[in-house]
């Protein structure tokens, strides 16, 4: 099952995001190698700077998706003001459909 993980950064925390980016990318690469990461990338503010994240991940259920999302180095560093996790149905342009 797929889940959208929608995260908003705490205001004024761009430095924390940039400092934590290398372990975040390493974590995403691991998820990708395991086939759990389907889509990932940052939201951008009006100045084109990252201000949040969106991932589409594969997990057995919502609890597994929450557990996986909690392992994100950004989450562990306290970057996010909010995290929303929702079941997702990838209908158009899904290469696995």
Residue pairs with C-beta under 8 A, 6 or more apart in sequence:
1 58
1 59
1 60
1 61
1 87
2 38
2 56
2 57
2 58
2 87
2 88
2 89
2 90
3 56
3 57
3 58
3 59
3 62
3 65
3 85
3 86
3 87
3 88
4 54
4 55
4 56
4 84
4 85
4 86
4 87
4 88
5 53
5 54
5 55
5 56
5 57
5 65
5 69
5 83
5 84
5 85
6 52
6 53
6 54
6 83
6 84
6 85
6 86
7 52
7 53
7 54
7 74
7 75
7 79
7 80
7 82
7 83
7 84
8 43
8 51
8 52
8 80
8 81
8 82
9 17
9 50
9 51
9 52
9 53
9 79
9 80
9 81
10 78
10 79
10 80
10 81
11 81
13 79
14 49
14 50
14 51
16 77
16 78
16 79
17 50
17 74
17 79
19 77
20 73
20 74
20 77
20 79
23 73
24 72
24 73
24 74
26 73
27 71
27 72
27 73
28 37
28 40
28 55
31 37
31 57
31 68
35 58
36 57
36 58
36 59
36 68
37 55
37 56
37 57
37 58
38 56
38 57
38 58
38 90
39 54
39 55
39 56
40 53
40 54
40 55
40 56
41 53
41 54
42 50
42 51
42 52
42 53
42 54
43 50
43 51
43 52
43 53
43 54
44 50
44 51
45 51
52 80
53 72
53 74
53 80
55 69
56 88
56 90
57 65
57 68
57 69
59 65
59 68
62 85
62 87
65 85
66 85
69 75
69 83
69 85
70 76
74 80
75 83
90 96
90 97
91 97
